[in-house]
Amino acid sequence: MITYTTKRQSVDRSALVQPDASTCQSAAICEALGKPAADIETVRTALLGLGTAGDPTVMGAYLKSVIGDKYRYNGNASLLDMLAAIRDLGAFLIIHTSLTISGHVISINAVDTDDTGIIQNFHVFDSWSEFDGASFSYPNLAEDCFAGLYSKNLIYSACVADDGKFETAKAQYLLDAPDSQKKGAWLHIVLP
């Protein structure tokens, strides 16, 4: 197994706990920028000042205003694009998911491949808690947050092949047929 890791400072930190059900994108941005949990509400206020906080354009405008050319956006990314951004650029990633009915934003700080380069897992910061693929839910919300591994199938199902819908993501997950080349994910790329 080979692990490719971001070169951003936040790689050694734990996931930040989002204070409520509406601040996942603010928590992910704080994780990417190495900001403390105390800044989540400030980032949320700034996002709302630009529009809808979870809108990728709004998130991108905020990130661009803070880190300039160290920010890139790919609105039609594949799992291979995620791997390349981490492996080749040392990037920290923020992705939009369909892990909840209303949508959810998480961060990726590393990816595991086998010896032939096939993606196996993604190392994530999930500010809500650990998502359980088998039940396709967050069964342990008391955990507060999660820093660990999500499978290639889960990231594919909830970020690439979901069409922005929870039920589509769930059905795709049950198929267990991830396609690393298929495009469809909204990917914020934060460079070191």
C-alpha positions as CSV (number, residue, x, y, z in Angstrom):
1,M,0.0,0.0,0.0
2,I,1.2,3.5,-0.9
3,T,-0.2,6.6,0.8
4,Y,0.0,10.0,-0.8
5,T,-0.5,12.8,1.7
6,T,-1.1,16.5,1.3
7,K,1.7,18.9,2.0
8,R,-0.6,21.4,3.7
9,Q,0.0,22.0,7.4
10,S,-3.4,20.6,8.5
11,V,-2.4,17.0,7.6
12,D,-1.3,16.3,11.2
13,R,-4.4,17.7,12.8
14,S,-7.6,16.0,13.8
15,A,-11.0,16.8,12.1
16,L,-12.7,19.9,13.5
17,V,-16.1,19.5,15.0
18,Q,-18.8,21.4,13.2
19,P,-21.0,23.2,15.8
20,D,-24.3,22.6,14.0
21,A,-25.8,20.9,11.0
22,S,-25.1,23.9,8.7
23,T,-21.4,24.5,9.1
24,C,-19.7,21.5,7.4
25,Q,-18.3,23.7,4.6
26,S,-16.9,26.2,7.1
27,A,-15.3,23.4,9.1
28,A,-13.8,21.9,5.9
29,I,-12.4,25.3,4.9
30,C,-10.9,25.8,8.4
31,E,-9.3,22.4,8.2
32,A,-7.8,23.2,4.8
33,L,-6.5,26.6,6.0
34,G,-5.2,25.3,9.4
35,K,-7.6,27.5,11.3
36,P,-9.0,26.6,14.7
37,A,-12.5,25.5,15.4
38,A,-13.2,28.9,16.9
39,D,-13.0,30.3,13.4
40,I,-15.8,28.1,11.9
41,E,-18.5,30.6,12.7
42,T,-16.5,33.5,11.3
43,V,-15.9,31.6,8.0
44,R,-19.6,30.8,7.9
45,T,-20.5,34.5,8.3
46,A,-18.1,35.3,5.5
47,L,-19.6,32.6,3.2
48,L,-23.1,33.8,3.9
49,G,-22.0,37.4,3.0
50,L,-21.1,36.0,-0.5
51,G,-24.2,33.9,-1.0
52,T,-25.3,30.4,-0.1
53,A,-22.6,28.9,2.1
54,G,-22.6,25.4,0.5
55,D,-22.5,26.7,-3.1
56,P,-19.2,25.7,-4.6
57,T,-18.9,29.1,-6.3
58,V,-19.3,30.9,-3.0
59,M,-16.8,28.6,-1.3
60,G,-14.4,29.1,-4.2
61,A,-14.8,32.9,-4.0
62,Y,-14.0,32.8,-0.3
63,L,-11.0,30.5,-0.7
64,K,-9.6,32.5,-3.6
65,S,-9.9,35.7,-1.5
66,V,-8.0,34.2,1.3
67,I,-5.3,32.1,-0.5
68,G,-5.2,33.5,-4.0
69,D,-3.5,31.4,-6.6
70,K,-3.1,28.5,-4.1
71,Y,-6.8,27.7,-4.8
72,R,-8.1,25.8,-7.8
73,Y,-11.5,24.4,-8.6
74,N,-12.6,21.4,-10.7
75,G,-16.3,21.1,-11.1
76,N,-16.2,17.8,-12.9
77,A,-13.6,15.7,-11.2
78,S,-12.9,12.0,-11.0
79,L,-11.3,9.9,-8.3
80,L,-8.1,9.9,-10.5
81,D,-8.2,13.7,-10.5
82,M,-8.4,13.6,-6.6
83,L,-5.4,11.2,-6.6
84,A,-3.4,13.4,-9.0
85,A,-4.1,16.6,-6.9
86,I,-2.7,15.0,-3.8
87,R,0.1,12.9,-5.3
88,D,1.4,15.4,-7.9
89,L,0.5,18.8,-6.2
90,G,0.5,18.0,-2.5
91,A,-3.0,19.5,-2.3
92,F,-5.6,19.3,0.4
93,L,-9.1,18.7,-1.0
94,I,-12.5,19.8,0.0
95,I,-15.4,17.8,-1.7
96,H,-19.2,18.1,-1.8
97,T,-21.0,14.9,-1.0
98,S,-24.5,13.4,-0.9
99,L,-23.8,11.7,2.5
100,T,-26.9,13.5,3.8
101,I,-30.2,14.5,2.1
102,S,-29.2,18.2,2.1
103,G,-25.6,17.5,1.1
104,H,-22.4,17.5,3.2
105,V,-18.9,18.8,2.7
106,I,-15.8,16.9,3.9
107,S,-12.0,17.1,3.4
108,I,-9.5,14.7,2.0
109,N,-5.9,14.9,3.1
110,A,-4.5,11.6,1.7
111,V,-5.2,8.7,-0.6
112,D,-4.1,5.0,-0.5
113,T,-3.3,3.1,-3.6
114,D,-2.1,-0.5,-4.0
115,D,1.3,-1.3,-5.5
116,T,-0.1,-1.0,-9.1
117,G,-1.6,2.5,-8.4
118,I,-5.2,1.5,-8.0
119,I,-7.0,3.7,-5.5
120,Q,-8.1,1.9,-2.3
121,N,-9.1,4.5,0.3
122,F,-9.3,8.2,1.0
123,H,-8.1,9.7,4.3
124,V,-10.8,12.1,5.3
125,F,-11.8,14.7,7.9
126,D,-15.5,14.5,8.4
127,S,-16.7,17.3,10.8
128,W,-20.0,15.6,11.5
129,S,-18.9,12.1,12.5
130,E,-18.0,8.8,10.9
131,F,-20.3,7.8,8.0
132,D,-21.2,4.1,7.9
133,G,-21.5,2.7,4.3
134,A,-23.3,-0.4,5.3
135,S,-26.3,1.5,6.8
136,F,-25.6,4.5,4.6
137,S,-26.0,6.8,7.5
138,Y,-24.3,8.6,10.4
139,P,-25.2,6.2,13.2
140,N,-22.8,7.7,15.9
141,L,-23.4,11.5,15.9
142,A,-22.1,11.5,19.5
143,E,-18.6,11.0,18.1
144,D,-18.5,14.6,17.1
145,C,-16.1,14.2,14.1
146,F,-14.1,11.6,12.2
147,A,-10.5,11.5,11.0
148,G,-9.9,8.2,9.2
149,L,-10.5,6.2,6.0
150,Y,-13.5,6.2,3.7
151,S,-13.5,3.6,0.9
152,K,-13.0,4.3,-2.8
153,N,-16.6,3.1,-3.3
154,L,-18.1,5.5,-0.7
155,I,-16.3,8.6,-2.1
156,Y,-17.2,7.5,-5.7
157,S,-20.9,6.9,-4.8
158,A,-21.4,10.1,-2.7
159,C,-19.2,12.5,-4.7
160,V,-18.9,11.4,-8.3
161,A,-21.9,9.2,-9.3
162,D,-24.5,10.8,-7.0
163,D,-26.0,13.4,-9.3
164,G,-26.3,15.5,-6.1
165,K,-28.9,13.2,-4.6
166,F,-28.7,11.1,-1.4
167,E,-30.8,8.2,-2.8
168,T,-28.7,8.0,-6.0
169,A,-25.6,7.9,-3.9
170,K,-27.0,5.1,-1.7
171,A,-28.1,3.0,-4.7
172,Q,-24.7,3.5,-6.3
173,Y,-22.9,2.5,-3.1
174,L,-24.9,-0.8,-3.1
175,L,-23.7,-1.5,-6.6
176,D,-20.1,-1.5,-5.4
177,A,-18.8,-0.6,-8.8
178,P,-16.6,2.5,-8.5
179,D,-15.2,3.9,-11.8
180,S,-12.0,5.9,-11.0
181,Q,-12.2,7.7,-14.4
182,K,-15.8,8.8,-14.3
183,K,-16.2,12.6,-13.8
184,G,-18.8,14.4,-11.7
185,A,-17.3,15.5,-8.4
186,W,-17.1,19.1,-7.2
187,L,-13.5,19.5,-6.0
188,H,-11.8,22.4,-4.2
189,I,-8.1,22.1,-4.5
190,V,-6.0,23.9,-1.8
191,L,-2.3,23.9,-2.8
192,P,0.6,23.9,-0.2
